[in-house]
């Protein structure tokens, strides 16, 4: 068994074991059929200080001989080279998360503070934590 497959199967417990997938034997059957191979170019580009890419690709092959197209991403959305793309996505996710937990006035105060870097940096940690208390 190669190391990448071992890591994949022995990932630290992040809560998924409590999910529906943990109780579904079809998930284990899919894991048994999964083959992970290293593309040496990905490893080389990861360690290249000029690139530092986090490339990944996936392609699914079916028993009838058909397959999905290979989907490859050299710089995923969280990569520093894509920082300008990710910031609006992160902001939207942050706002949605706040919206699920805080009333509108409190949510607005939190957003106003974190959107102003200078004001946020001057805020004492305990003051910010107090803002998060419902």
Long-range contacts (C-beta under 8 A, 24 or more apart in sequence): 2-36, 2-37, 2-38, 4-36, 4-38, 5-34, 5-35, 5-36, 8-34, 8-36, 45-74, 52-79, 52-80, 53-79, 54-79, 101-134, 102-134, 103-134, 106-131, 106-134
